[in-house]
C-alpha cells in the first residue's frame, strides 16, 4: 500500500533536465491519483460545519488500520536497541492491554496518558488505547513535575502509563485527582492503585480486541503544543485526521515515484544506468519522541500500515544511530535536521554501511538548503526529503523530496491532497494568489484538528470557518510549492523542540531581581536555533547567567532554559505599543 519515501532506483547524479516539464509530470501524477476510482480519490464533505476535502475510501478509524496489520505476523515490527518484537507479538500485547483497559472502565471519551521514552510499551499502549475508542495523551518526556501536573490536571486521564523517570517526577506532585498508574520498566514503589506492566501482560491472549463503537471524528490523541500564553494547549487529533495524514503521505511519495517514470518515458530525464538495486524490506528509524506528530503520525502510522519495521532508540546519539542503520538495514530516516547533519559529520559515517538508505530528512525545523545538497551527495541510492507540518494538522502540510527538493531546496513542497491553502494579511484579509505575495499561511481540510482541549477561545482564535492560521509567513510559487519566509508566532525551534518565548519569559519573571526579560532565538549550527535572553535587573540587584539558569532548573524543561544570556543596563527597546523590538535586539546582539 505504501511507497517508500524517495525514489530509491535513481542515483543522486541524475541531472535535472527541463525543470518545468519535470514539475508538470509531478502535477500530472497528483491529478491521476485523485481521479474517481483511484484508492486516493478525494471528495468534498462536511466536517464540523466546514466543507473540506477527504479521502473517499479511507478507513473510518485507527483501529481498522491496526487490525489490518495482523497479516504481517512474524515480520519484525519493533526494534528497540537490542530488543526485537514481531507484529504478532505486539498484536498479542495490544489485545491484552486493550482488555485490561476496558476492565478498568476505559472506553469511548476516556483518556490514557503515556509518559515515557520511546519504549515498545509506548507503541502497545497507543494502539490498545485508540482501538477501544479512548484517546492517548502524549506526555512530553522532557516535562518537569509542574509541567506534568498541569497536563494531567488539564486532560484528566483515567490511566497513566509511565516509566521510571516519569514516575519519579510524579512522586513530587501532590493534589492530583485519582489516577490508575501502570509502571513501565521500573522497580520503584507504586501508588496504592498502581500496577506493573509485567503483571498486566501476564494473562493469556484474549485472541481479539474488545467490541466497541466510536466515531471517526472522536479524539484519537491529545498532543500538547506550547501556546503564546505560556501554558501548553492540548491539540485534539481525530481518527479521521490521523488516517488522512497517512493517505496524504502515501500520495505525496507515490506521486514522486510516478512522475519519475513519466519524466523518463518522456525523455525529460535519463533512465537509470547500471544494475537495478536490490529492493530491501522497508525499515524506518524513529529517532524523535513518539509524543510528537513527527514520530507518531508521520513515522509510526505509515510504517505500521505498510508492514514495515520501526527502529527505536533509548536516546539520540549519532554514532549509535549509524550502528543501528547498518545493523537493521534502515531504508528511511526521518528526524529533525540536526540529526541528519550530525550523522553526516560523524566520523563513523564513512565507516558504516548506509547503502540501504533511500530517504533521509524529516521535519520539525527547516532543512537548510546546504543540508539538502549534502544529503543528496552522501546517499548512494537515495534522496533528501522534508515535510512541513504542525501538531494542528495531524502531521504534514507540505512535503518535498527527491529531484524536486534538489531543484527547490528552499521550498517545503506543495500542499497535501486534503488541504487547501491561502495567504492572509495581519488583519485576516485574503491576499491575491501571486508568486510574489507574502502573507500568513492558512489551511483548511480534514487534517485540521478538532480544537484545543478545554480552550474554546484559543480554538476560535486559531480556526475560523475551518481555516487554521498556521502563524507562519509564506509565499506560494506558480507551481504550488510553498516557501516559509518567517514565523509570525513568537517561537524558537531548538533541535525540533518548540520553545515559546513567552513561557520562558514568564518563568524568568518569577525571580524578584528581574526588571525586564526578552527571550528569542538565535542561529546555531548544530540545533538550528538556541534560546537566548536579554535581561535587565532591578536597581541594586546582581545576577550571573549561571545563577539564572540554576533558578530556572526544575521550573521549565531543560531545553527551554536560555543557553545565551546577556545583561543590559538600559531598558529593552520597545515599539509604540510597548512590545519589545525583538528583531532589532537580536540584530544588535548577533549582527544578523
N, C-alpha and C positions, 0 to 999 in steps of 0.2 A: 504493500500500500504506500509506503513512504520511500521517496528517493533520497539518496544521500546528499548532504549539503556540499555543493561544489561539484564541478564536472571532473570526475576522477580519471577520465581517459585522455585528457588533454594536458600536455605539459605546459609549464608556465613560460615557455619561449615562443608560443604561438603569437604571431603579430595580430594586431587589432583588425586590420583590414578597413573597410569602409564603415566608420562608426555609425553613421545614420542608418544604413541598411541593417547593420547588426542589431541596433536598438529596435528597428521595426520588426525584426524577427522575434524579438522578445515580446513586444506588444501583441504580435500575431499569436504567439503561443498562449499568452494570457487570455486573449479573446476566445481561442479554441477551447481552452479548459472551462470556460464559462458558458458554453453553448448548451441548450436544452438537451438532456440525455446524458450529459457528462456527469460523473460522480461528484464533480466540483462545481456544478452549475449553481448559481445564486438566484434568489428571488427576493422581492421586497415584502417584508412582513411587519406587522405592528408589534413592537416590543416596548412595553412600559409606556405606551402612548406616543411613540415616535416611529416613523416609517424608516426601517433600517434594512440593510442587505444581509441575508442569512443564507447558509448553505442548505439547499433543498433536501438533500438526502443524508444530512449529518445525524449521528446517533443523538438521542434525546438527553443522555446524561453520561457521566464518567463511569458509572457502574457498568453500563453496556460496553464501554470501551475496555474496561478492565477484564470483564468476563470473556471478551473476545480473544484475550491473550492466553487463555488456558491451553490453547492448541500448541503453544510453544514448548510446553512440557519440560523436557530435560535440557533445553538450551540454557546456557548461562544467562542470568538476568542481572544480578548484583554482584559486583566485586568490590569489597571494602578492604583495602590494604591486602592482607593475606587470607581473608575470608572469601568464600565463594558460595553463591546460592543460585539454584535454578529457578525457572519460572514456576515449576511445580511446587518447589519447597516454599516459595514466597506465597503462592496461592493458598497453600495449606495454612500458613501463618495468618494470612489475611482473613480466611474463613473463621479461624479460631478467635481472632481478636474481634471480628465483627459480631460474633455471637456473644462474646464476653461483654462488649459494649451494650448490646441490647439487653443483656441480663441486668445491667446497671441502670436501665431506664433511658439510655441514649437512643435517640431516633431523630425523626424529621424536626428541624429547627433547633436541635441541641447543638452544642459545640464541644469539640475536643481540642485542647491545646497541646502542641508538640514543641517541646523546648529541649533541644539537644544539638549536638554536632551532626554531621552528615552520616549518621549510623544507618544500617539497614532497617533498624526499628522505626526510623522516621518514615521510610517508604511504606512499610507494613501498616503503620498507624494511619498514614494518609489514605491508602486505598481502602482500608477497612472502614474508615470514617465516612468518606464520600459515597461508599457503596451502600450505606444504610440511611442515606439522606441527611446525615449530620454535616456540619461544617468544620473544617480544620482551621484552627487558629495558629498561624505560623508565628512562633515566638522568636524574636531576634536573639540569637545566642550571645551576642555582644552586650545585651542589656544588663545594666546593673540591677540590684534588688529594687530600687524605687521605680525604675522603668518597667520591670516585670510586674510589679504591683499595680501600676497604672493600667497596663494592658489586660491583666487578669480581672481587675475590677470593671473595666470597660466592656470586655467580651463575655464575662460570666460563663466560662466553660464548665461543663459538668465533670469533666475528667481532664487531668493534666498528666501527660506522659513526659518525663524529664530524666536527663542523665545526671551524673554525679555533680558536675559543676553547677548546673542549674538548681539542683536540689539544695546545694549549699547556700546559694543566694536566697532560695525560697525560705530557708530557715531563719532569715533575718527579716522576714515580712510578717507583720502582726496585723490582725484585724481582717484577714480575707474571709469572704463567705465560704462555707463548707465546699470543699472540692476533693474529689477522689483522685489520689496520686498513684501513678504507676511508675516505679523506679526502673530505669534502664541502665545497665552496666554500673551499678552502684551497690555497695555493701553498707552504706550509712543507715543509721536508724531512721525509720519511716514514721510519718504521722499515724495516728490511731487508725485511720481509714485507708492506709497505704498498702499496696501490694507490690511484689516484684514481677518484672516482665517474665522471668523464667516460670513463675507459678501460673501466670496467665496462659503461657504456651504449653503447659504440662498436660493438658487434656487431649482427648482424641480429636482427630479432624472430623468436623460435622459433615463434610462432603459437599456442602452447598452454603451459599450466603443466606442470611435471614430474608424472609419475604417482606418487602417494604414497598411503599409507593411514595413518590415525591415528584416535584415539578421541575421542568427544565430550567426555570428561572429561579429556583431555590438557590440559596448560598451554598457554594461548594467550599470556598476558602475565605478566610479573613486574613489578609496580609496587611501589616501596619506600614504606613508610609508617613514619614515626618511631615508635619504641617508648619506653615509660617507662624502659627501661634505659639510654637514651641512644644506642643503636645502632638504625639503621633495619632494618625487617623486610621481606623480600620476599614480598608477598602473591601467591599463585598463583591467577591468574584463568584459568578454563577456557573452552573453546569453548561448552559448554552454558550457563554462566552469562552469557557475553557476549551470546549470542543471546537468552537470556531477558530480559536487561536491555533490549534493543531492543524486544522484544514488550511488555514492561511499559510502556515509554514510549508505544508506539502505543496500547495500551489506555487509558492514562490520558488522553491527548489526544483520542482518539476518543470516549470516554465524555462528555467535556465538550461536544463538538460535538453528540452525540446528545441529551444532556439539555437543551441549549438548545432544540432543536427540540421535544422533548417538553413543555418548560415553555411554549413559545409556543403549541403546539397545545392545551394545557390551559387557556390563558388566565392562567397564573400570572405571566408576564412579557409585556410588549408586543412585538409584532413590529417589526422594524426599519423605519424610515421612510426615504424618500428613495431615490435611485438606488442600485442594488447596486454595491458596489465592484468594480473590475476585479481579477480574480484574477491575481496575479503568480507567476512560477516561484519555487519555494522557494529561498531563499538564506540560508545560515546563516553567521554570523560566529563564529569560534572565537578569542577573544582570550586565553584562558588556555592554559597549556602542554599540549601533547599527551602529556606524560609523566604527566598526571593523568587519572583516570577521567572527570572533568567534560568535558574537551575530547575525549578519545579515545572513551570508551564512550557518552557522552551527547550528543555533537555529531557527531563524525566518523562513528560507526557508523550512527545513524538517518538522517543526511543522505545518506550514501553509498547506503544501501539504498533510499532514495526517489528517487535520481537528482538530488539537489539540488546546488547549488553551495556550496562551502565557502570562505569568505574568511579568509585568514590574514594576520597582521601580523608585522613584524620585532620590534617590541616594543609594549607598550601605551602609547598616547597618545590621550587622549580626542578631541582635535581631529582627528587622523588617522583615528580610528575613524568619526567623523561624516562625514568626507570619503568614506571607503570605503562607508559605509552609503548615502549618496546616490548615489555612482557605480555601485555594484553592485546597488542596489535590494534591500538586505538585508531579509529578512522576519522573521528570528528572531535575536535577540541573546541569548546566554547566557554570562554571565561571573560574577565574584564581585560582590556588591552594591556595593562601592566603585566599580566600573566604571560601573554604571548611574547612580550618584549623580554621579560626575564628569562624565558626558556631559550629564546634566540641568542641571548647574550651569555647564557650559562656555558661554562667550559665543557659540560657533558653533551651539548647539542651535537657536536661533531663526532662524539664517541658512541652515542646511542643510535639505534636503528629507528628512524622516524618515517621510513618509507611507506608505512601503512596510512599515513595521514593524507586525507583527501580534502579536508576542510579545517581551517584554523582561523579563529577570530572570536566573535561574540558581541557582547553589548555591555550595558551598564555605564559606559562612558564612550566618548567619541574615539574611534580608531584613527589615530593620526595618519595623515597621508604617507609619511615616510615609512610607517609601520606596515601599511598596505603593501608597498613595494618590497619591503624586506621579507614579508611572509611569502609573497609571490616568488621571490628569488630563492627562498630557503626550502620550500616544499618541492620534493622531486616529482610528485604526481598529483598535486592538489592546488588549491587556490584560496585566497583570503576571503573572508565573509564578515558581514556585520549586520546587526539589527538595531533599529532604534525603536524603543518602546517604553512603556510605563506600566507600573502596577495597575493603574487605572484603565488599561486596555488589555488586561489579562496576558500581556506579553508584547508581541511586536506590533508596531505601527507601520514600519517600512522594513525592507531587507535589501541588501546589496551584496553581490558576490561575484566571483569569477572575473571574466574579462570586463564586465560592466563596472565592477568595483575598481579595477585597474585603470579603466578609462575615465571614471569619475570618482577618484578616491576621496573627494571632499563631500560626496553625497552619501546619505544613508539609504538611498534607494527609493523606489516607488511605493505608494501605499498598498497595503494588503487588500485582497478582494472584498472583504466585508467592511471596509472603511471608505467613507468619502471625506474629503478634506477641503478646508477653506482657510483663508487668511483674514484676520480682522485687525482693526486698529485698536488703540488703547481704550477706546470707548465701546468696543464690541461691534462696530460697524463693519459690514463685509467689505473687503477690498477687491479690486478687479483682478482677474486671473491674468497675470502677466509675468514672464520670466524674471523681470527686474523688480517686481513688487516684493517688499519685505513686510511681514506682519506676524502677528501671533497666530500660531497654528491651532486650529480647532478641528476635531474629527468626530464623526458620528457613525455608529454601526453596532453590530451585535456583540462586539468585544468590549464595548464601553461598560464599565462596572455599573452595578445597580445603584451604588451610592456609598456613603461613608457611614459606618455603624454609629448610631446614636448622634449623628451630626447632620440633621436636616438642613441647617443653614449652610454648612460647608458644601453639602451636596448641591443645593440650589445655586450656590455661587459658582461651582465648578462645571455643572452640567445643566445646560439650558436648552430646552426643546430637543433633548437628545445629544446636543453638541457638547463635547468635552473640550474645555480650554486647557491645552497642554501646558501653557505657561512658557512655551519655547518660541523664540522668534525665528522664523524660517522664510525661505523662498522656495518656489517650485518651478523647475525649468520647463521648457517646451515639451520634453519627453515625459513629464510627470515625475521626475526624480526630485526628491526633497533634500534641501540643504539646511541644516540647523545653523543659524547665524549666531545666536546668543541665547541665553536663558533669561526669561523675564522673571522667573522665580529667584528668590534670594536663597541660593543653594550652592553648596560645594559638592562636587563628586570626587571623593577621595578613594581611589582604587576601586571604584564601583559602588561604594557605600555613599548614600545620600546623607549629607550633613546640612541641616538648615541653620543658617546663621543666627536667626532669632532665638533658637533653642539654646545655642551656645552662649549667646549674649545674656539670656535670662539666667543661666547658671552662673556666669561671671558676676552679674549684678548682685548676686546673693552675698558677695563679700562686701563688708561695710567700708572697705578702703577705696572702692571703685566709684569714680565720678562719671566716667563715660567709657563705653566699650563698643568697639566696632569690629565685627568679625566678617571675614571674606576669604575667598580662595586665591591662592597664588600658584603659578605653574610649578610643576615638579616633574622631573624626567622619569621617575620611577612610578609614581602614583597618579600622574596626570595633574592632580591638584592636591594641595595640602591646606589645612585650616590655618589661617593667620588671624591675629588680633592686634588692634591698636588700642592701648589703654591710657586713660587719663585718670590719675589718682586724686583723691581728695587732698586739700591742702594739709600739709604736715604729716601725711602718711607716706610710707615707703613699702616697696614690694619688689621682689625679683621674679623673673619668669619661672624659676623653679618653684617658688612659693605659690604662684598662681596655679601651676599645674598640679601641685600637691593638693591644693584646695579643691580642684575640680575632680580629682580622682575619686571614684565611687559615686559621684553625683550624675555624671553623664558617661556614656561608653568611651573607652579609651581612644577610639578612632576619631571622636568628636573634639577631643582636647587639642587646642591650638599647638602646633609644633613650631610656629614662628610667632613671637610676641615682641611688640615694640611699645615702649612707654613714651608718652608725649606730654610736654609741659603745657602746650596751648590747647584750647578746645578743638575738637574734631570738626572739620569744615562741614557745613550743612547747606541745604538749599532753602528756598523761600518757605517751604512748608515745614522746615525743621528736620527733614530727613538727612542722614549722613550722606555725603557725597563719596560713596564707596569707590567708584571708578577712579575719581581724581586721587583719592587717598592711596589706592593700590598703585596708581601710576607714579605718585610721588615717592613711594617706598621702593617699588621694584624697577621703576624706569620703563615699564611696559604698558 
